[in-house]
Amino acid sequence: MFTPKAGLRGAAVTAAMTAALITLGAGAADAAGWPPLEPGARLYPAVDGRGAATVVDLADLGTCHTLSTPARSVQVANGAASVVLYPGAGCTGDHPWASGSLAQSNLPLPALSYRVVPA
């Protein structure tokens, strides 16, 4: 039989578990080692924002840029532009990946080129 006391106890347990999962998730994000999110866009040669960043010129809309080192992760913080990343040089290849205007993500495939597009 359900009693108000049991309902409150269940709600307290659920709240505690939710808080623990949120804390654990935050700790995992910190442990991943992503650099702080800054305005602009950056491409990284390793997952989780590691390695020397390539700074993307978000004002250079539509121009294809081929990277000397493939990108494996991306950070974008800009309300007006996003980055489309391509697995092939010269903005070619199947399955280009679009970042959106606020992103912090590992790429599904290494990117050899990119283009800035309006968000």
PyMOL commands that set and color helices and strands:
alter all, ss='L'
color gray80, all
select helices_A, chain A and resi 4-32+47-49
alter helices_A, ss='H'
color red, helices_A
select strands_A, chain A and resi 40-44+54-56+64-77+81-86+97-98+102-118
alter strands_A, ss='S'
color yellow, strands_A
deselect
rebuild
show_as cartoon
